[in-house]
Amino acid sequence: MEPWLIPLYDAERMRATDRWAIEEQGVPEAELVEAAGTALAEAVAGLAPQGPVRIVCGKGNNGGDGLVAARLLGAMGFEVEALKLFSGEPPGDFDAWLEGSGAVVDAIFGTGFAGAPRDPAGAAIEAINRCGAPVVACDIASGVDASSGEIAGAAVEADLTVSFHAAKLGHRVAPGKWHTGELAVAPIGIPAGAPVEPAAGTIGPAVLALAPARGPRSTKFSSGQVAIAGGSRGLTGAVRMSSLAAIRAGAGYATVVVPADLEAIFEAGEPEVMSVGCPGGDGCLAPASLEAVLRGFDRAAAGVLGPGIGRDPGSVELAREAVAAIGAPLVVDADGLNAFAGELERLGAREVPTILTPHAGELGRLLGRPVEKVSAHRLASAREAASAAGAVVVLKGDDTIVTDGERIAINDLSSPALATAGTGDVLAGVVAALLARGLEPFAAACAAVLAHARAGRDAATRIGAPESVIATDVIDSIPAALRP
């Protein structure tokens, strides 16, 4: 795995790591359970609960971790009650039992769980979510699939999750991410060096050091040239923001390829950016624009197609023809993506790298399925699209997923300020700039996603509130965000 990714495990790889520690390294399983229960108890004690601690225990090691935590919390002087869900005795009224709790520990299911919880577990989970007390999850919130973040039924809404040895995919990928709360990773005595490749990784800041710095012999051409095609009447801002973001992200030269009758807007608005006016459409790009579009990309080291291009039938046809013909690494964004709705495989014909940057709605259109299905299966949907298109897919969100179908990277840096119009255009420009500066596509996408999130956070700090940030504020924060 890339050294700049911080490991994430799925259920299978975590089981394999446990087996290696126990069977090959001689670590007694009881010691692992004791260490996990200790970490759990310490986390609960750190909340200083005002009232009894109720611990709901399932089967196997997860329930065993909960029972260890109960014993240790009792020794610390806390009032503790533990309930064994699968003891064979009727569990009774969960709401009544949980009433007045100072804290609740969810130790029902571990990382090996998948599917929808059945009663009594389902009823217990719903009661835990109703009780109003702080909830601490043991390893992962019960009901969340540790390998995908998917939720098929009831799932605990934890305030704090104590994960053992390493974080899991289900902690970082929505909707599981929304059930994790604060995540604490606790070592439990598994030695380093397990011969188990992690399933994925969160994007670490070391990826930002991959982009080459300018030196005394650098020129605007050697620093990376970016071309950006798009724009239409009423949507000129998207191309302007994408091009300015590319320059702020280190591209030495940027050219916008836009409708000829709108070119004056770009010339007046961005003096640092060159422009190519394309004939053929009434305020939009059209099939007759193709030759001019390709001319604009002739010397580009990387490009973007789609910001502001619109959904006019001629623009859709132009987008399809241009994506097939452009010979530079290409970021396809916004309505450039919508041009391939239900025809994702057409992108696989490109012989040079392609990066797709959809949000869930756009990915749903590419795959021909409702956005709700994409949102419920984000990781699987992103991997499916990447494989079908032969591309790197950047599925945007607070848990932005980057995948080429095999490698998986997750952004775990929350940045609510990015929930505003235009920030997707900014991201596309940053990705293209890093491609033009020489990063391979997967690394370029990961570095851009992290820098984009950092820029959103920096902008929120400068402006004073995430709700007041606009996309150009994010552009201004790109230089600081790109520092390793």
N, C-alpha and C positions, 0 to 999 in steps of 0.2 A: 504494500500500500504506500502511496505517496507520503513522504515523511512529514509533510505539512498538514496532513489530516490527523485528527485526534480520534482514536478508535471508538467505533460503536459496534456493539454485538447484536446478533439476533439470537433467538432461543437455541437453535441448533449449535451455534458456535460457543455460546455460553455453557451449554451442557458438555461440549467437548473439552472446554477449558477446565471445568470442574473435574471431569474424569481424569484428565492428564494430571491435575494436582493430586488427586486421591490415589490413583493407580500407579502412576509413574514417579511421582515426587514424594509419595509416602505421607501426605498431609491427611491426618484423620478427618473423616467427614464430620465427626462430632465437633472438632475444633472449628471448622468453617461455620457450622451452625451457631456455635457459641459466640464466635466473633461477629456474625451477622446480627444476632440478637442483642449483643452488646452495643453495636453501632445504632441499632434501632432504639434501644432504651435511652442512650445518650441524647439522641435527637429529640425524643419525646420530653425528656427531662429539661432540655434546653428551651422548650416552650413554656416552662413553669406553669403547667396546667392548674387552673383553679377549680378543682373538683376531681372526681374519680376518673382514672384512665380505664377505658373499656377497650379490650383487644378482641377482635373477631378473627378466629383462627380457622384455616382450612386444613386440608390434608398435606402430607409430605413436608419437605423442608421449609416451605413458606410458613405453614402453621407452626412448625418447630421453632422457627425464628421468633414468631410471636410469643410462644410460651416462654422462651428464654428471656425475652424482653419483659414479660410479666413478672418473672421471678426477680430479675434485677431491679426493676422499678419498685417492686415491693421492698426489696432490701434497701433502697434509697429513701424509703419512708413515704412513698406515694400510695394512695388507696388504689388498688388495681383489681379489676375483674376481667377474667378471660372466658370467652365462650367458644367451645368447639362445635363448629357448625355441623360436622358430619359424624357426631358421636353416636348416632342412632336414636337419640332422645329428641322429642319435639322441642324445637328451639324457642317456642313461645312468641311473645309480643316484642319484636325488635325495637319498636318505637319506645315502648315503656322502659325497656332495659337500658336504652341509650339516653333517656331523658336525664338532664343535669350533668352530662359528661363534661369533664374538663378538657379531655382530648380523646380521640378515637383512633385506634391503630387498625388499619386494614391489612391483615395477614391471611387473606382468603386464598387468592390464587397467586402463583409466581409467574416467572417468565415463560414457562412452558404452556400457559393457557392459550387457547384459541377458540373462537366461536362465541355463542351467546350464553351467559350464565343461566343455569337452571335453579329453581328454588331448591333448598332454602337460600342458596347464595344470592340469587337475583333479588329476593325480598330483603336480605340483609344489606345489600349494596344500596338499594333504594332508601332504606331506613337511615343508613349512614349519611347519605346525601341530604336527608331532611333534618338531621339532628341539630345542626347549627354549631357544633363544636369543631375545633381545629382537627383536621384529619391528616394522619401520617400514614403513607403507604409503604408497605414492606416490599422493596425491590421494584415493583411497578404497580400502578393502580389496578385493582382487580377489574377485569372486563376489557382491558386494553391488550391488544396483541403486541407482544414485545418485538416481534419481527417486522411489523409494518405500521404500527400506530393505528390500525383499524379497530373499530368498535362495532360489534354485531348486535349488542343488546345493552343492558344496564352496565354502567361503568362508574367506579368510585371517582368522585371529584376531590382529589387530594389537594391539601394546602402545601404539603411537603412530601417528597418521595425520597427515601433512602435507598439508593441503588448500590449493589455490592460488586466490587471489583472494577466495574466499568459501566458507563452509560449504555443504554440499549436504544435501538432504532425507535422503538415505540415511545420513548421519552421525548424524542425530538421531532417526530413527524405528526402532523395533525391528522385526525382529531385527537390522537393520544396525547399530543403535547398539551392540549387544553386541560387534561385531567391530571397532569403531573404536578402542577404547582411548582414550588422551588425544588430544584434537584440537587441532592447531595450525594456524592459518590464516595463510598467508604471502602477502604482496603480491608480484606478479611483473612489475609494470610496466603492467598494464591501466589506462588512465586512468579517472578517475571520470566519471560522466555517461553511461554506456551507456544507450541508449533501450530497455532490456529490463526489463520488470517481473519482479521475483523471483517464484518459484513459491509461496513461503510465507515465514514468518518465525518466529524464536524470540521468545518473549515477553520484552520488555525492561521494566525497572522503571518507565519513564516511564508505563506504563499505569496505575500506581497513583495517579498525580496527577490522573486524570480524575474521580475521585469528589469531589463537592462537599463542602467542610468545613462544619461547623456554625458558624453565626454568632450574634450577639446576639439576632436575631429568630427563631431556630430554635425549634421546638417538637417534642415527641415525635411529632406527626403529620406535620409537614413534613420530619422527618428520615428518613421512610420506614417504612411499616408492612408487616410480614411476617406472613403466616398459614401455618401448617404443619399439614397433615392427615396423620395416620397413627397408629401405635401399636396394639398388640394385646397380649393376655395373654402375658407372657414377653418382650415386645419394646418395653417402655416407654422404655428408655434412648435409642433412636434419635431419637425426637421431642424428647426433652429436650436432647440434644446439638445437634441441628440448630437448635433455637430459641435456645439460649444462644450458639451460634456466630453466628447472625444478629445478635444484640444486640452481641456483641463486634466484629462487622464494621461497626457503625455504624447499624443499624436502630434507630429511636427507639421502636419499639413492636412487640412480637411476641405473637401469639396462637397457641396450639396447639389444634387441632380434633381431639378424641380420643373414644374410646368413653366413654359416660357412666359406666359401672361401673368405669372406671379413672381417672376424672378426679381423684379425691382424691390419687392418686400424683403427678400433675403439679402440683397445687396445693401439696402439701407440699414437692416437690423443687425447684421453680424459682419463688421469690417474685417475680422480676422479670417473669415471663411470665403473660399472661392465658390463660384456658382456656375452651373451649366444649365441653360434654359432649354427645355425639351419641347418642340412643337408637337401638335397633333391632337390636343384635347382642349376643351373649354374649361380652363381652371383645374385640370387634372391631368395626370399622366395617362397615356393611351397607347394602343399597339403601334401607332405611328411614331411614338417617342422612343422606341426600342433602340434604334441606332445611336441616338444621342445619349441614352442611358448607358449603353455599353462604352461609348467614348468617355463618359465621365468616370467609369470604373477602370479605364485602360491601364492606369499606372498605380492603382490602389493596391496597398498591401493587405487591406481588409475593407469590408464594407458593411453597410446596413441597408436593408430594403424593407419599407413598410410604414415608418412613422408618418401619420397624416395622409397616407395615400388614398384613403377612402374606399368606398365599396361600389363606385360606378362600374358597370360591366366592363367598360374599356380598361379601367384601372386594374380590375381583377385579371383580365387577359394579359395585360402588360406585365403584371407581377409574375404570373406563371412563366411567361416567355423569358423575362429577365433573370429570374432565379436559375432557370436552366442554362442560360447563356453566360452569366457572369463567371469569370475564371478566377476570381479572388475568393479567399475565405469570407464567408458571408453570415451576418446575423440577420435572421428573418424575424420581424416583430410586428405587432399590431395587425393592421389589415393586410399586411403581407402574409401573415399566417392565415387569416380568414380566406384568402384566395385559394388555399389548399384544403378547405373544409371537406372532410370525407375522402380526401385524395392524398393522404399523407405519404403514401408510397412513392408519389411522383418526385418527392424531394430526394429519395434515395438514388436517383439517377445522377446526381451531381458527383463529380470526381474530385472536388476540393472540399475542405471542411465546411460544415454548416452548423450553426448554432441557432436553435429555436428558443424564443423567450416568451412563452405563453403564460397568461394567468389561467385559472381553472376553466373559465368560460371558453377561452380560445382553444385550450387543449380539448375540451369537450367537443367543440366543433370539428377539430382536426380528426378526432377519433370517432365522430358520429354518435356521441352519447350525451345524455343530460349532464349538466354541470354537477348535479348532486352526486352522481356516480363517481365522477372524477374526484370530488372533494372527499368522498368516503374512502377512496382507494388511491390516494395521491401517489404513493411510491410506485405501485403497480402500473398506474396510468402513465407516469413519466417514463418508466422503463420500457413499456410497450411502445410508446411513441418514438423513443430514441432508437429502438431496434428497427422499427418499421421504416423510419426516415434515414437511417444511417447517420444520425446527427447527435450532437450534444443537446439535450433538452434542459432548459432552465425553467422549472415550474415555479412561478413566483408566488410568494406568500410570506407570512412571518416565519415559516419554516422552509424557505426556498430550497428546492431540491435540484441538484445538478447531477445528471447522469448521462453516460454514453451507452446505456443499456447493460453495462457490466459494472463499471466503477460508479459509486454513489457517494455524493458529498451533501451534507446538510448545513445550512446556515442556522446557527443557534443564537445569533445576536439579534434580539428583538429590537425593532426600530419602527414604532407606530407612526412616526412622522412621515414615513413613505406612503401612507394611505391617502394619497392625494394625486390629482390628475397630473400627468406629465413625468412622473418619476420613472415609469417604465421606459419612456423615450431616453431619459438620462442613462438608465442602466444599459440600454442597447448601445449607446455611444461609448460608454466605458468599456464594454466587452470588445467592441471593434478596435478601440485604441490599443488594448492589451494584446489582441491578436496581431495588430500591425507592428507592435513593438517586439514581437517574436515569441510570445508564449504559445504553447500548443493549446488546442481548443478547450480541453477539459480544464486545464490550469487557468487559462484566460477567463473562462466563465466563473470559476470558483473565486479567483482574485477579484473580479469585478463585483460579484455578489457580496463579498465581504466588505469591500471598499464602499459600495453603495449603502449597505446597512450602517457602516460607521459614519458615512457622510450624513445620513438622515439623523443619527443621534447627535452629531456635532451641530448640525443646523438647528435642531430642537433646543440645544443648550444655548446657542447664540441668540436665537429668536425669543426664547423664553417659554415656549410651549409647543408640543408636537402638533397641536391643532392649528397653529398659525404658520407652519412651514409650508412654503410653496416650492415647486420643482427647481426654480432657479436658485433658491437658498441651498438646496442640495448640491447643485453644481458648484457653488462657491466653496463648499466644504470638501470637494473631492481631493484637492491637494493634501490636506491634512489627513484625510482618510486613507490615502495610499501609502503613508509612511509605515514601514514594517514595524 
